[in-house]
Amino acid sequence: MGDYSVQHLPWSRFLADSLANLSLPLWTPYMHSGFPILAEGQIGALYPPNLIMYFFLPYKIAYTYNIFLHFVLAGIFMYIYVREIGMSKTAATITVIAFLFGSGYGGCFYSIMSLKVLAWFPLVLFLTEKLFKKEELLYGILIGIVISVQILAGYLQFALYSIIFSTLYFVVHLCFYHLKDRGLKKSMLISSFYLVGAFVAFGLSAAQLFATVELNQFSNRQDIGIEFSMLGSYTPLGLIQLLFPRCTFTSGGLLYIGTLPFLLSLVVAFFRKDRFSWFFIFLTIFSLLLAFGKYSPLYVFIIKAIGFYGLRVPAKFLFFTIFSLAILAGYGFDRYCSTSADKKQNTKYTKAMFYLSAGAASILIITNIILFFGKGLLINFGRNYVEKNIYGKPFHNHSLDVYYDKVDSAYQSIVANTYIFNPFIISSIIILIFSFFIIKYVRRRVSIGIFQSTCIVLIIIDLYIFSSFGTGFRGNMAPVKESLKASGAIEFLQSDTSLHRVYGFVPKVFQDDYSRFLPNYNMYYQISDVGAYSPLVMNNYYRFMGNLGSVDDSIWRSEPSLDSLSKNLNLLSLLNVKYIVAYEDINDKRVKLAYSDEQVKVYKNNHSLPRAFFLSDYVVISDEQEALDFLRSKDFNPMDIVVLNEEPASFENRPDSQHNNASVEIKDYSPNKVILSINTPSRGILVLSDTFYPGWKAFVDWEETEIMKANVVMRAVVMPEGEHLVKFVYDPIPFNYGLRLGLCTLICIPVMIFVSNLKRIKRC
């Protein structure tokens, strides 16, 4: 069911619930046994449109119209930008249609999060143009504000790419045009305004950035090799998608703006080009080379030169290829309409268009012939390639048989997607013929108004057909009633109001059918799960869960088995797992069937420990791997001993059976605060089976005390004997510093604007 079901939908619901309680979602207890969800970023907890819509509107309405809002904003921003750079109204309309309904989907190239980030990209370019023309600090500040909004939107990778390309846009136009026309002094002034905007962007987004940087230090994305940055490269064979979008050779990228818009974008190459045409021709080629990833020497060189390998799927650069082609299509339309009398140039263009179309069609025919007659040869080649280049390599952990199956599936998929009599392929051929006919013959025989209307109608029909199999919102949208309907098993889990967690035993082969029982879908129903799905899951927690298969760092999720469940049941008990949701029978005396239906079975763990418990005996194991080995050993009894990573201060290790007589009661349990009362006849260790993470503070009878790391991933505090009140509070320092910096930036903005306009005010 895609990322929408395990990230965007439940996280936005958690954001809405937090705002309803007049708080920010800094921490969630519903995944990862506790997780700093704001720091993860994709929840967009500080993103202004999210805050406004989820605070004032019912959740379902806010979620749906939040998508619609950004779709509209992307169209508006693109339109005002291309009009600003001189495009006609009709050409601007064609550009917007190609941008919104091609494979860019107004920025929703990859997910809802990318839509929220990239919808603002054309606005940054528009404000940059205004900065060059008006030469006022106001526009530098506005650029900074919009960039900060992109950072806060929730997809830092796309925000980074947007900042890089918008800065490239500024630098190119400054160095090659503004410096020549306005001189060094004015260019330096413009540069200082842009630099002020950069500081504004950093200041306003500092709270998010500081929190994310802190979390990233504990994530699985550390010490990743160059192979990771090559995952998701766009194959050069995919260029055929510009005319035949159904021809998908690999997942992760699709390049299409409509057949006629693409053909119109080629016009620019045959006529006089201005500075915008040159830039977007360059950006088209440059972003495409980056999207090729491992197939592109340029991308490999840049990645090695930078030395940062933490970002994968180079195909994400295709958004900027799509963006540039859409603008070139509008320019091409204007050029073609204004130079239709230039027979020499038009002849060159139509010949090139014919040869390109004929070449693409020929490749398609040849591909069909090769696939039909060379099945055995191709499958053997694929299997040999897998054996030598994929199997056993980093980030490729499947068995060889699994990869063989993938090769077979890939062959069948390519056959289906390139079959020349496929209805979508046929429709592409028909649209290609019509597009060629309109460009070569219709323009000469009808008025400009009819020509414009004909072009727009054909583009709409083309992109409507494309949308029926395009990737724009796939994995991000689904019927609400079906998506949010609680199953019988979920209703059963909700009926138990005690404080507990759930573990989902779902092998990968069944994950599509059992998506409601995978993290983080459980968050929508306010069910606490020990599993997690996020690129920033904590490294020690990932290892702690081992091969239980419920923690997915968006790279790899271990395959669970009944054997691994049996061996690690103690760890689940430690984490307060009361119920196990399974797709098959579990024959273990430690668990008991509590619920079953046609889809799943729910087992009750009879040895589940409470969320907080007291022990008087401990062992210190500073090495994390040794500690994990001990926790998984038969010698470990979670009800008798706790593993600490360091010796607690002023504490004598004296095993005392009286710890069983201690009473621990949780008075208040909320995302950012836990209050407990404890009465113990002896000194000992209070363990809270929530994730250990910086920013949590503990108070015993209102006096702050040290939080120790217990059992590798949990929190613990030393307790004196007697009756006490214990309070855990989440108060993240980097986030707080970022908020203060953001507040200072907000105060400085009107001051800077006032000072910059002081001379103008004095003249008045």
N, C-alpha and C positions, 0 to 999 in steps of 0.2 A: 504493500500500500504506500510505500515511499516515505521520504523524510517528513512529509506533512503529518503523518500519523504518529511518528515517534519523536518528532522535535517541534515543529511549528505549531501544531494544534494543541498539544498538551502544555507546552511552555507558554504559549499566549494565554491559555486558560489560567495558568498559575499566575501570570502577570496580572490578568484581570481580577482574580480573587485577591491578590495582594493589594492592588490599588483600591479595591472595595473596602479593604481594612485599613486604608490610609497608610500603607507602608510600601517600601520597595522590596522586590524579590531578591534580596541579597543571597539567601540560602534556602535550599529546598530540602525537606526531609524525605521526599518521595522517590528519590533515585540515589544510587551510589552510596546508600546508607548515610546520606547527607552530602550535599554538593553545593559549592559556591556558584550558583547558576547565573547570577549577574556577571560574574567574571568570565564565564564561558562566552558570553557576548551575543549569541544568536537569539536570545530571548528579546533583545532590544529594549531592555528595561528603562533606558534613559532616552530612547528615541522619541522626540516630541509627538509625531502622529500617533504612535502607540499609546503614549501616556494620555493623550486627549481622547482618543476613540475608546480605549478600554476603560477609561474612568467614567465617561459620560454615557456610553451606549451599552445595551445588553451584549453579552459576549458574542453570541452567534452573529448578530448584526455587525458588530465591530470587526470581527474576524473576516467576514465576507467583504464588507465594504472597504476595509483596509486594503485589500488586494485591488479592488476596483479603483480606489482613490489613486493608488500609485500608477496604475495603468493609465488613468486620465492625466496625471501629472507628467508622466513620461511623454505623452503625446503633446501636451501644451508646451513643455520645456523644449522639446525638439522643434516644434513649429516656430516659437519665437526666436530660437537660435538661428535656424536656417533663413528666416526672414531677415534677421539682423545682418547676415552676411550676404544679402542681396538676392535671394532666391524668390521667384515669383510665387504667387499664392497657389497656383495649380501644382507647380513643382514641389512646393513645401508640403502640400497635401499628399503627393505621391511618396515623398520621403517619409512622412509620418506613418502612412499606411504600411510601407515596407518595413519600417522599424518596429512598429507595434505588432504586426501580424506575421512577420517572417520568423525565423528561428530565434531572433533576439527577444521577441515578445516583450517589448518595452523594457528590457532589462531582465525579464524572467527567463534568462537563458538557462539557468541552472537550478534555481529554486525561488521560492517566495522571498527569501532573504536577499538574493541577488537583485530581484526586482526593486526592493526597497532602497538598495544602495545605488544602483545604476540609473534609476529613474532621474536622479539629480545630476547626472553627468552632463547632459546638454545645458543645464542651467549654469553649471560652472563655466562652460565655454562661452555662454551668452554674457555672463558677468565679466569674463576676461576681455571680451570684445568691448564692453562698456568701459572697462578700465583703460584700455588703449585709447578710446575715443574721448572720454571725459577727463581722464587723468586726475581722478579724485580718489582720496583715501577711502571714501565710503564704499567704493566697489571692491577694493582690496579686502575690507572688513567683511563685506557680504560674501565674497568668495570663501573666506575663512569660516564663516558661519555655515555655509552650505556644505563645505568639506567636513566640518565637525558633525553635521547631521548624517552624512554618509558613514562616518566612522561609527556613530552611535546606532546606525540602522541594524547592525547585527552580523554583517559578513565582512570581516576585516580583510580577507584576501582580496575581494573585489574592491573594497575601499582603497586598498593599497594600489591596485592596478589603476583605478580611476585617478588617484592622486598623481601617479607616475605619468600617465598619458595627458592629463590636463596640464601638468607642469611642463611636459615636453611641448605641448601646444603653445604655452606662454613663452617659453625660451626661444622656440623657432620664430615666432612672430616678432618677438622683441629684437632678436639678433639680426634677422634678415630683412625686416621691414621697418619696424618702429625706429630703430637706431639710425637707419638711413634717412628716414623722413623727418624725424624730430630731433635728432642729435643726441649726444652722449648725456647731457645734463638731464633732459626730459626722460631718457631711458633709465637713468639711475634712479630718478624720482619714482617712476613706475615700478621699478624693481623693489624699491623700499616699501611701497604700498603692498605689493604682492607678498613681501616678506612679513609685513605686519599681519596680513591675512593668514599666513602660515602659523604665526604665534597664536592668533585668535583660534584657529582650528585646533591646535594642540591644547590650549587652555580649556576650551569648552568641552573637549572630549577626554580630558586627562583622567577623570574618575574612572571611565571605562577602560582606558588604556592601561592605567596603573594596575587595576584589578586583574585584567587579562594577562599582563606580563607576569604578575605574581603566580597565577594559576599555571601558566605555560611552563614555569620552572619545575613543576611537579608532574607534568604530563608525559605521555608516551612519545611526544614529538621531539624529544631531545636525542641527540647523537644519532640522527637518521642519515643514512648514506645517500649518495647522488641518485641511486636507483629509485628512491622514493619520489624525487622531483620529476622523474620521467614517466611515472604512472599516469595514464590517461592522455597520452600524446595523440594528436589528431593526425591520422594517416593522410599523406598527400593524395591517395586514391579517392579520398572523400571530396575532392574538388568537383567531381562529377555531380555532386549534390546541388551545385549552383543551377543546374538545368534539370536534374532528375533527383529530387530530394528523397525519394523513396530508397535510393541506393545507399543504404547504410552498411558500411563494412565493419565498423567497430562502434562500441558504445562510448558515450562521453562527449560527443560533439555532433552538431548538425549545422550546416551552412546553407541558408536559403533566405532570400529576400523577395522571391517572386521572379519568374522568368523574364517578364518584360522589364521590371526595374533593373535586373542584372544586365540585360542587353543595353538598356539606356545608360548604365554606368560606364559602359565601354565607349560611349560617344566621346567622353572627355579626352580620351587618348588621341583623338583625331582632330581636335579643334584647339583653339587658343586657350591656354590655362592661366587662371589667376592664382594668387597665393593660397587660397583655400583649396582649390583643385589639386595643386601640387602637394599640399600637406596631407590631404585625405587619400591621395594615391599612395604616398609614402606610408601612411598609417595602415592602409589596407595590406600592403606588402609586409610591413614590419610585424604587425600583429599576427598575420598568417604564419610567418616564419616562426614566431614564438609559439603559436598554437601547435605547430608540427612537433615540438618537443624533441624527443630523442631522434627524430628523423631530420632535425635541423641543426647543422653545425653552429649556426648563430646562437640558438637557445643553449646548446651544450656549452659553448664558449662563455656566455654570459653567466650561466649558473656556476660554472667552475671558477670564474673570475670573482664572483660575489662570495662564493663559498657557503651559501645558505641553501639548504636542501629541504626546508620544512614545509614547502608549499608544493602540492601535487596538482595533477590534471592541467597540463599546459593548454588543453583544448578550451579552457575558460577564456583564453585570449580571443577566441572567435567572436565574442561579443563586440569587440572593437573593430574586427573585420566587418561584421554585419552593420555596425553603426556607420562606418566609413563608406561602405558600399551603398547604403541607403541615401547618404548625402550625395554621393557621386551620381546616383540615379536621378536625383532632383536636378543637379547641375547638368547632367547629360540631357535631360528633357528640355531644359531651357536652351541649351546650346543647339540642340537639334531643331527646335521650333524656330529659333532666330536665324539659323543658317541653312534652311531647307533649300535655298536657291543655289547653294554651293555644291554643284553636281560632282566636282572632283573629290571633295572631302567625303561627301555622302557615299560615293561609289566605293571609296576605300573602306569606309565603315561597314557598309552592307556586305561587302566581300568578306571582311574579317568576321562579321557576325555569322555569315553563311558557313564559312570554313569551321568556325568554332562549334556551331550547332551540329554540322555534319560529322565533325570529329568526335563529339560527345556521343552522338547516336551510333557511330561506328564502334566506339569503345564498348558501348552497351551490347551491341550485337556480338562482337568478338567475345566479350565476357560470357554471354549466354552459351556460345559454342564451346568455349573452354570448360565451363562448368558442367556442361552436358556430357562431353566426351572424356573429360579428364578427372572424373570424380575420385577414382582410386589413387591416382597420382597426387592430386591435391591434398587428400586426407593424409596420405603417407608423408607428404612434405610438411604438413601442419604438425603431425605427430613428432617428426624428427626435429622440427624447430622447437617444439615444446620441450623435448628431452634435453636439447643443448642450451637453450636460452631462457627457459622459464622455470621448469621443474627444479626445485631445490634452491632457487635463487631467493634473495631477500624479498619479503612481502608476498611470496608465492608458496604457501604452506600446504596446499592441497596434495592429495595422493596423485600418482601418475595416471591412474584410471579416471580420476575426476577430470584431469586435463585432457585426456583422450576424449571423454564425453563432451567437453567444451569445444574441442576441435570439430567433432561431428555436428554439434549444435550450430557452431559458427558457419559451417559449410551449408547446412540446411537454411540458415537465416539469410546468407548471401544469395543462395539460389532463389529464395522467395522474394527477396527485396530487389533483385535485378532481373527477374523474369519479365521478358519483354511484353508478354501478354497480361501482365498484372494490370488491373484497372487503373491504379495510380500511375504506373509507367505510361500507359496509353493516354491518360489525361494529360500527363506532362508533355508527351509528344504533340498532342493536339494543341495545347497552349503554346508550345514552342512555334508551331506552324503559324498560328494566329498572330503571335507576337512579331514574327518575321514579316508576315503579310502587312500588319498595321504600320510597322516602321518603314517598310520599303515602298508600299503602294498607297495606303490610305491617306497619309499626310498630304500627298500631292493632289488628291482628288476631292477633299472635303475642307470645310472651314476649320480654322484653328480651334473653335469651340467644340465642334463635333469630334475632332481628333483628341482633344483633351478628355472629353467625356468617355470616349471609346477606350482610351488607355486606362482610365481609372476603373471603369467597369470590368475590364479584363483582369486587372490586378486584383480587384476584390474577389472575383470568381476564383482565380488561381489560388490566392491565399486562404480562401474559405475551404477549398479542397485540401490544401496542405494541412490546415488546422485539424482535419479529421484524423491525421496520423502523426502530426508534429509532436515535438517533445516539450513545448513551452510550459504547460502546467501539469504535465504528467508527473505523478508522484507528489503533487502538491495540492491537488484538489480531488474531491470525491463527494458523492451525495451525502449531505449532512446527516440525514436520518439514519442511513446505513452505517456511517462512520462512527457516530456517537452512541449508537444503540448499545446498551449494556447487556451482555450475555448473562445466562443463568449463573455461570461460575463467578462472574464479576459481582453480580448481585449478592451471591453467597459471601464473597469476601468482604463486601461492604457491610454486611449484616453484623459482622464481628467488630464491635466498636472499641475493643481493647487495643492497646498500643502494640503493634506487631509489624513484621515485614513478610514479604512474599518472595519466593524464588520461582522463576519460570524455567522448567526443564523442556526446552524446545530445540530439537536438532535443526540444523540449517535447512535441511531439505523441506521442512514443514513451516519455515518461518513466514511465508506468505499467507498460509492458511491460518496460522496462529498469531497473526500480528498483534491482536489485542492483548496477548499475554506476553509481549516482549516490551522491554523498557524502550522508551519512556511513556508508552501509551497509558500505562497505569496512572500517571499523574493526573490525567483528565478526570479520573474517578476517585482521586485522593486516596489511592492505595499505595502504601510504601513498598518499594521493591529494592532488593539488594543489587539489581542489575543497573546498567547504564548504557546509553548510547550517546557518545560525544567524542569529537576529536581531541578533547582535552581531559579525558578521564585520567585520574591520577595513576602514575606508574606503579606505586606500591599497592594500590587497591586492585589494579589489573592483575598483578602477580598474586596477590592474596586470593583472588577468586579463581586463579589458575584455569584449569580446564573444565570449570563448571559451565562455561559458555554463556554467561549472562552479561558479560561486560564487553561492549563493542566500541573500540576507539576509532571507528570508521575506516580502519585499515584491515583489521582481522578480528574475528570472533571465534574463540575456540569451540571445537565440536564437543558438546556434552555427551556423556554416556552414563549408563546405570552404574558402572563400576566407579567412575569419578564421583558420582553423587554419593555413593556409599562411603568412599574414602574421605570425602570432604563434608560429611553431614555435621561433624563437630563444628566446623567453621561456620556453617549456616546457623547452627544453634547459637553460636557466639553472637551472631549478627541479629539475633531476635527474629529469625525466620520461623514463623509459626505454621505457614502453609506452603506447600509445594504444588504448583500447577504443572501437570504433566500430560503428555499426549498418549502415554502408555502406562501399563501396570508397573508399580514399584513394589517389589517383594522384599521388604525390609521391616523387621519387627519394630524398629524405632519410629515408624510412621504408620498412620492409620487412615484409611479412606474416609473422607468426610463429605465429599460431594462428587457426583459424576453426571455427565450428560452425554449426548451423542458426540460432542467435540472433545471435551477434556475431562480429566479427573483431578480432583483437589485432595491432597493428602495433608493430614495434620501431623506436624512434627512434635512428638511427645517429649522431646528433650530440649525444646526451645528455651533459651534463657530470656529473662525479662530485658527490657531496653536498658535498664540500669541495675547493677547488682554489686554486692559487696564481698570482698575476699580479704583474707589476712595473710595469705601466703603468696609469694611472688618469686620469679626468677629473672635475672637480668641477662639478656642476650643482645648485645649491641649490633651484631651483624644481622642484617635484615633477612638474608637468605637462610642463615642458621635458625633464626627465629621462626621463619615459615616452615622449615623442615620439622622443627620441634612441634609446632602447632598441628602439623599433619600426622605426627607420629602416634603410635598406639599408647605411648607413655603419657600423653597429654590428656588431662581431664579438665574441660573448661569450667567445671563447677568447683574445682579445688585450687587452681593456681592461675595467676595472670603473668604474662610475659611483658616485662618492661625493657625499654631500650637503654636505660641508665638507672643507676642506684638512686632511689628517692632520698632526699635530704632528711637527716635526723629521723631515720626510721630503722628499727631493728627487725630483721627478718625472722619473726617468731611465729611459725605455724600455730594457729589457734582454731580449734574446732568451733569456738564460739561464733565464728563469722556466720554460721548457719542460723544463729539466733538474731542476726541483725535484720532490721526492717527498713526497706527503702520504698518510698512512695513518691511518684511523680505528680506534683501539684499542678504544673503548667507545662505544656509541651507545644511550642509554636516554632515556626521556622527559624527565628533569630534569637530565641530565648528558651531555656529549659530550667525549671525550678523543681528541686527535689527536697524532701525531708528525709532524714536518716536518723535512726536510733540504733546504736551499736554498743555492745558490752565491751568491745576491745578496739584497739587501734587497728587500722587496715587500709585497704585500697578500694575506693569507689570507682567502678568501671562504667562508663557510658558508651554503649556500642554504636556511637555516631562517629563519623569520619574525623580523624585528627587533621586539623588544618589551621594555619596561622590566622589570627584575627579573633579566635575564640578566647574569651577570658572566663576564669572561674573565681567564684567568691564563696567562702565558707563563713557563714554568719557575718556577711557583709565585708569580710576581709579578703582581699585578693590573694589567691594561691596559685602555685604553678600547675599547669596542665601537663601531664606526662603522656608520652605515646605508649599505648598499651596494645598488646597483641597485634603489632605492626601497623594497624590502621585506626585504632580506637583511641578514646580519651580516658584519662584516669586522674584522680586526685587523691592525695593522702588524707585520710580522715582520722581525727582523734576520737577517742571513745566518747560516748554520750549522745545527746540529741542535738542535731544541727540542721541548719537550712543551707542548701547548696544551690548556687545559681550559676548557670552557664549563659554567657551573652556573646553574640557575634558582633564585633566592632572592628571591621577590617581597617587597618591603618593606611595602606596605600589608597584605598577607595576614599577615605576621609580626606587625605591630603589632596587628592584629585578634585573632590567636591569644593574644597576651599580655593584651589587654583581656578576652578571654573567660575566660582562666585566672584573672585577678583577680576577675572577676564570680563565677566558681564558688567561689572561696575566701570571698568576701564573703557569699554566700547563707546558709550555716549560721551565720555570725557574726550577720547581721541577724535571723535567726529566733531565735537564742539570746537576743539583747539584747531583742527584742520580748516574749519570754516570761519575762524576768527577774523581773518582779513576781509572776507566777504561781508561779514556782519558789520564791521567797522565802516565799510564803504556805504552800507545802507544807512 
